[in-house]
Amino acid sequence: MSELRRLVPSDAAALQALRLAALRECPAAFSSSFEEECGLPLSVIATHLAPDSGRYSFGAFAGSELAGIVGVGREAPNKLRHNGFIRGMYVGPAHRGQGLGRALMQHALDFAATMEGVRQVTLAATIGNDAAIGLYQSLGFKSYGHEPGALLIDGVLYDEVQMVRELGPVAQQAAPRKPVVLAPGQGRAYPMGQLSAVFKADEAETLSQYSVSEWWLKPYTEGPGAHMHPEDDLFYVIEGVMSISVGDTWFECEPGAFVLAPGGVAHDFANRSAARAGFLNFSAPGPFEPAMPGIAEWFIQNRRPAAR
């Protein structure tokens, strides 16, 4: 399970290690270079991560490991302060394909939307980095320029595409969305041993504004353990008795019970009864489903003792 949060000075060493790995693996994706940053003192990086530094770096953590990073800022001149920007997005190879890049980008956009007066966010991507450009386009970024020879690396010129996204919900496409009508049990299933999830609507179906899924737990099944993330998590029990924690308090929830775990608050769930139990989950904002392959693998590899 991953946690997204702002990096603090104590994260300086982890940030430097991941940043240097990024510069080695993908030199054409960054304007800086490994040679320029490898000798940077940790004290300087820690200063950049101070709460009052005016710099904003966010990380995605897999357990205690920093798995991905992204930076957010805004232009300084008065006439340009309505422009925010995103820089330095990177996810380590071992953590790709789990939705962390999308989650980091969405977190960066959500943060930029809280910056007073910021109306749009820009970024640059190297031509040929189709995966990154596709991700940005799916989040509502549009190309507004092409800079030939933006980077010169070992005598080779690399072009960049300049992209911009207005803040606020991604505009709907001209064609209306299709209704989603599913029979009981239908949806996209993710079996995870003692528990399973069935996704009803996410991504394009909800314009990534929210995610809807069913979760089913066999008798005496633990959940992921206490965790937190920026999104709100909503639970509506539909069968059996679910044990759901928010903060330090556990609640025994029968069918019809509703629990809201606000973003940034630790929560967990389990089935401590002798019968199957399930709940309807709403996660907002979305998307949630792109992270499911990694979550399913995590549950299978980290089976916890049965709850009693």
C-alpha positions in Angstrom: 0.0 0.0 0.0 1.3 3.5 -0.8 1.2 6.8 1.1 1.5 10.2 -0.5 2.8 13.2 1.5 4.9 16.3 1.3 8.6 15.6 1.9 10.3 17.0 4.9 13.9 17.7 5.8 14.4 14.2 7.2 13.6 12.8 3.8 16.6 14.5 2.2 18.7 11.4 1.9 15.9 9.3 0.3 15.0 12.1 -2.1 18.6 12.5 -3.2 19.0 8.8 -3.8 15.9 8.5 -5.9 16.6 11.8 -7.7 20.1 10.6 -8.7 18.7 7.2 -9.8 16.3 9.1 -12.0 19.0 11.3 -13.6 21.1 8.1 -14.3 18.2 6.2 -15.8 16.4 9.0 -17.7 18.9 11.9 -18.4 16.7 13.2 -21.2 13.7 13.6 -19.0 15.3 16.2 -16.7 17.0 19.6 -17.3 19.5 18.9 -14.5 22.2 16.2 -14.7 23.7 13.5 -12.4 27.0 15.3 -12.5 25.5 18.6 -11.3 23.5 17.0 -8.4 25.7 14.1 -7.1 27.8 16.3 -5.0 24.9 18.4 -3.6 25.2 18.4 0.3 22.2 16.9 2.1 22.0 20.0 4.2 21.1 22.0 1.0 18.4 19.4 0.1 17.0 19.5 3.6 16.8 23.3 3.4 14.8 23.0 0.2 12.4 20.6 2.0 11.8 22.9 4.9 8.1 23.9 5.4 8.8 27.6 4.9 11.1 27.1 1.9 8.5 28.0 -0.7 9.3 24.7 -2.5 6.9 21.8 -2.6 8.1 18.3 -3.1 5.8 15.2 -2.7 6.7 11.6 -2.4 4.9 8.3 -2.8 6.0 5.7 -0.2 5.8 1.9 -0.5 6.1 1.1 3.2 9.1 3.1 4.3 10.7 3.2 0.8 10.4 6.4 -1.2 9.0 5.1 -4.5 8.2 8.2 -6.5 8.6 12.0 -6.4 7.1 15.1 -7.9 7.6 18.8 -7.5 5.1 21.7 -7.6 5.8 25.4 -7.8 4.5 28.7 -9.2 6.1 31.6 -11.1 7.4 34.5 -9.0 6.7 37.7 -11.1 3.3 39.3 -10.4 2.2 39.0 -14.0 3.0 35.3 -14.0 1.9 34.2 -10.6 -1.3 32.7 -11.9 0.9 30.0 -13.5 1.8 26.9 -11.5 4.2 24.2 -12.7 5.0 20.6 -12.1 8.6 19.3 -12.4 10.7 16.3 -11.7 8.1 13.5 -11.8 9.6 10.1 -11.4 8.7 6.6 -10.2 11.3 4.0 -9.5 11.3 0.9 -11.8 10.3 -1.5 -9.1 7.1 0.4 -8.4 5.8 1.1 -11.9 2.5 -0.2 -13.2 0.8 0.3 -9.9 -0.7 3.7 -10.6 1.8 5.7 -8.5 2.7 8.1 -11.3 -1.0 9.0 -11.8 -1.5 9.3 -8.1 1.5 11.6 -7.7 0.4 13.8 -10.6 -3.2 14.0 -9.3 -1.8 14.9 -5.8 0.3 17.6 -7.4 -2.7 19.0 -9.3 -4.8 19.0 -6.2 -2.1 20.8 -4.3 -1.7 23.4 -7.1 -5.4 24.1 -6.9 -5.0 25.2 -3.3 -2.4 27.8 -4.2 -4.2 31.1 -4.1 -4.5 32.7 -7.6 -3.0 29.8 -9.5 -5.3 29.2 -12.6 -3.3 26.8 -14.7 -0.4 24.4 -14.4 2.4 23.8 -17.0 5.0 21.1 -17.5 7.4 19.9 -20.2 7.9 16.4 -21.6 10.6 15.0 -23.8 9.4 14.1 -27.3 9.4 10.3 -27.5 8.5 9.8 -23.8 5.0 8.5 -24.9 4.1 6.9 -21.6 4.6 10.2 -19.7 2.8 12.3 -22.4 -0.1 9.9 -22.5 -0.4 10.1 -18.7 -0.4 13.9 -18.8 -3.0 13.9 -21.6 -5.3 11.6 -19.6 -5.1 14.1 -16.7 -6.3 16.9 -19.0 -3.0 18.5 -20.1 -2.9 19.8 -23.7 0.1 20.7 -25.9 0.6 24.3 -26.6 4.2 24.3 -27.9 7.1 22.4 -29.3 10.6 23.5 -28.4 13.2 22.0 -30.8 16.6 21.1 -29.2 15.4 22.0 -25.7 18.1 19.7 -24.2 21.6 18.9 -25.3 23.0 15.7 -23.9 26.3 14.2 -25.0 26.0 16.1 -28.3 22.4 14.9 -29.0 19.5 17.4 -29.1 16.2 16.5 -27.6 12.9 18.3 -28.3 10.3 19.0 -25.7 6.5 19.4 -25.8 5.1 22.1 -23.6 1.8 21.3 -21.9 -0.8 23.1 -19.9 -3.8 22.2 -17.8 -6.4 24.6 -16.5 -7.3 23.9 -12.9 -10.7 22.4 -12.0 -12.3 19.2 -13.2 -11.1 17.8 -16.5 -13.7 18.9 -19.1 -16.0 16.2 -20.4 -15.4 15.1 -24.0 -17.9 16.2 -26.6 -19.5 12.8 -26.7 -21.6 12.1 -23.5 -20.5 9.3 -21.2 -22.4 6.1 -21.5 -24.4 4.9 -18.5 -23.0 2.1 -16.4 -25.5 -0.7 -15.6 -24.2 -3.8 -14.0 -26.0 -6.9 -12.7 -25.1 -8.2 -9.2 -21.6 -9.4 -9.1 -20.6 -7.8 -12.4 -17.6 -5.5 -12.7 -13.8 -5.8 -13.0 -12.7 -8.4 -10.4 -9.5 -8.4 -8.4 -9.1 -11.6 -6.4 -6.7 -11.3 -3.5 -6.9 -14.6 -1.6 -9.0 -14.1 1.5 -10.6 -11.0 0.0 -11.6 -9.6 -3.4 -12.7 -6.4 -5.0 -15.1 -5.7 -7.9 -14.8 -2.3 -9.5 -18.0 -0.8 -10.8 -16.9 2.5 -12.1 -13.6 4.4 -12.3 -11.3 6.5 -14.7 -13.2 7.4 -17.9 -16.5 6.2 -16.5 -16.3 8.8 -13.7 -13.9 11.3 -15.4 -11.6 10.2 -12.5 -13.6 12.3 -10.1 -14.4 9.2 -7.9 -14.2 5.4 -7.8 -16.8 2.9 -6.8 -16.0 -0.7 -5.9 -17.3 -3.7 -3.8 -15.0 -5.4 -1.4 -15.6 -8.8 0.0 -13.8 -10.5 2.9 -14.0 -14.1 3.9 -14.5 -15.0 7.6 -11.7 -13.9 9.9 -9.8 -11.8 7.3 -7.6 -8.9 8.1 -7.4 -5.8 5.8 -4.2 -3.9 4.8 -3.4 -2.5 8.2 -3.6 1.1 9.2 -2.8 3.3 6.3 -3.6 6.8 4.9 -3.8 8.6 1.6 -4.9 12.0 0.3 -8.3 10.7 -1.0 -11.4 10.4 1.1 -12.5 6.8 1.7 -16.2 6.0 2.2 -17.5 2.6 3.4 -21.1 1.4 3.2 -21.6 -2.1 4.7 -23.8 -4.3 2.5 -23.4 -7.7 4.1 -22.2 -9.2 7.4 -20.4 -7.3 10.1 -17.3 -5.2 9.1 -14.8 -3.9 11.6 -13.6 -0.5 10.4 -11.1 1.8 12.1 -10.7 5.6 11.7 -7.9 7.1 13.7 -7.4 5.0 16.8 -11.1 3.8 17.1 -12.6 0.6 15.8 -16.3 0.4 14.9 -18.4 -2.7 14.4 -20.5 -2.0 11.4 -23.7 -3.9 10.4 -25.4 -3.7 7.0 -26.5 -0.1 6.3 -23.7 1.4 8.4 -21.7 4.2 6.8 -18.1 5.4 7.6 -16.2 8.3 6.1 -12.4 8.3 6.6 -11.2 11.7 5.5 -8.1 12.0 3.4 -4.9 12.0 5.5 -6.5 10.1 8.4 -5.3 6.6 9.2 -7.9 3.8 8.7 -8.2 0.1 8.3 -10.9 -2.7 7.9 -11.3 -6.3 8.7 -13.9 -9.1 9.0 -13.6 -10.5 12.5 -16.8 -12.6 12.2 -17.6 -16.2 11.2 -19.5 -15.1 8.1 -18.6 -13.4 4.9 -18.8 -9.6 5.0 -18.7 -6.9 2.3 -18.8 -3.2 1.8 -19.3 -0.7 -1.0 -16.3 1.7 -1.3 -16.2 5.2 -2.7 -12.8 6.8 -3.1 -12.7 10.5 -4.1 -11.1 11.9 -6.0 -10.3 9.1 -8.3 -8.9 7.2 -10.0 -8.3 4.2 -7.7 -8.4 1.2 -10.0 -5.0 1.8 -11.8 -3.3 1.0 -8.5 -5.2 -2.3 -8.1 -2.7 -4.7 -9.8 -0.1 -3.6 -7.3 -2.5 -3.7 -4.4 -3.7 -7.2 -5.3 -0.1 -8.4 -5.4 0.7 -6.8 -2.1 -2.3 -8.5 -0.4 -1.3 -11.9 -1.8 2.4 -11.5 -0.7 1.6 -10.0 2.7 -1.1 -12.2 4.1 -1.8 -11.3 7.7 -2.9 -13.5 10.6 -6.7 -14.2 10.6 -8.7 -11.7 12.6 -10.6 -13.1 15.6 
